[in-house]
Amino acid sequence: MSLLSYVQKEHPRATIPSLATELSYERTWLRDQLYQKMPSDRIASLMTSDEERAKREVADTLRQIFSMPQAPSSSRDKQEQLIREVLDMVVGLGPLEELLADDSVSEIMVNGPLSIFYERAGQLYASKVVFADEQQLRMVIERIVGPLGRRVDEQCPLVSARLPQGHRVNVVIPPLALNGPVITIRKFRDQMYTLAEMISIKSMSPRIAALLKTAVATRKNIAVSGGTGSGKTTLLNALSAEIPANERIITIEDAAELRFQGHPHVIRLESRMKNADGKGEITIRDLVINSLRMRPDRIIVGECRGAEALDMLQAMNTGHDGSLTTLHANSPSEVVSRLVMMSRYGMDLPVPVIEEQIASALDIIVQLDRFSDGSRRVTSICECSGTRGRIELDFLVSWDRQACRYTWNAIPHWFEQRQEADNVIGCEVES
C-alpha cells in the first residue's frame, strides 16, 4: 500500500503502528539507484542553491531510472507514485509531506520514528505511515530547522519555530525526549476564519458575533482565553479582521500565526530566542515595550505568558484602546488570577494595584472551550469592571451545556441604552 493510501486510511482508535510499514522493495531499490546516479552530497548542494531545480533534477533522474532494463515492471501511475514518494524521502519531509498537503489535517504529532498521529476535525487518528528509522526522522528535522537558521543538538535539544507556510513547529530530541525525536506541527489555514464562518461551524451564535463585532468597532480591550487547541488564535484572527482599515496595527507573537488579509497597515513582530552563544534574545516583553514607540492604534499580543502582561495592561490603559490578546486559562476568573501572577513577574506590585490595572484595562473576556467531539465554542463572555482594587466579572452570556444553548444574563454597560443592545444582539436578557 502506498504512503498516500496509508495517510488516507484513518484509525479512530489510536494504535501504535507496526513495523510492517517499512519502505517497500520498490522504493528502496529506486532510492538506491538514485544515489548511484546523484550522490547525496550533490543533491544537498543543489537543495542549498536552488531547491526547485534540485527537485526537478531528482524527478527527471528517477524517471530515467524506470527506463532501465532492470527496473521493476509497473504501470505509469505506480511509477509516478513511487517517484513522488522517493522525492519526498530524498528532498522533502518524507511521510509528513502528504499530511502537510492535506488541508483537513490541523495538527501533526510525531512521537518517534514509528509513531505518527494527526488531528482532523478535532479528532486524533493514528497513521500507519511512519519513518524508516530514527536516522530518517533526524534528517527530516534538519530539513525543517536548517532553513530557519536554527539548530537542534544535545546542547540545544528543543526548538520552536515557524515554517515558511506559517505552520508552527516544535521539535524535542534526546536526552529530553526519552523515546526518540518528537515533532509537533500546528497547521494554519491560508484563509483565516471570519466571524461569519465561525457561526457556520457553530463556534458561536449570530448574536455573539454581533456583540464581538460591536466590541471591536467601539475599541474595547478584549482577552480571549481557553485551553490548548480551543481556538483562541482562530478567534483572535477573526476579531482582528474587524479592525477598520484606517488604523495602524502592531502584532507581537512568539511564532507569527496571525494573518491579516487585505488590511493595509499591519506591522508584524516576532520574538527571537537566544543564539548558540546564549545571546541575542528578544522577548515578547521587549517587543511590547518597543511597540509603544511605533505609534500603534491597536496592539495585538498573540499570547500573554509572562512579564509582558503588565506592559500590555499599561498599554491598554494609556490610549491604546481596542487592543487584543489571548491567555491559557480555563475560566474568566482564572484569567484574572493569571494576569495578576504574570504581572508580578514584571514588577512586584501589590495585588490590589494590579487588579485595579486589570479592571480599568480589560473590557471583555471571551472564554473558549474544546468539547469531546472535537468542536470548539465560545462558552462565556464576561464584562470586566471594578474599583478600589476589586474586580467584578459580569457574565453577559454563557453556554448552557445541558440545554445546548446560550443564555443571556446581562447587557454590556457600554451600551448606552437598552434599545441599542436590542438593535445589536436582538435578545432578551433572562436574568
Protein Blocks (a to p, Z undefined) as FASTA:
>chain_A
ZZklmmmpccfbacdddfklgccfklmmmmmmmmmmmcfklmmmmmmmommlmmmmmmmm
mmmmmmpmklccddfklmmmmmmmmmmmmmmnmjmlmmmmmmkbmbdcdebjkbccddee
hiacddfbdcfblmlmmmmmmmmmmmnopacdfklmcccdddfkopacdddddfkbmnbp
adddddddfbdcdfklmmmnopacfklmmmmmmmmmnopacdddddehilmmmmmmmmmm
mpcfkbccddddfbdcbdcehiabdcddddddddfkopaiacfklmmmmmmmnopabdcd
fbacblmlmmmmmmmmnopghiacddddfbfklmmmmmmmmmmmmoccdfklmmmmmmmm
pmbdcdddddfkopacdfbdcddedeehiacdddfbdcdfklopacdfbdcfklmbfklm
mmmnopacfZZ
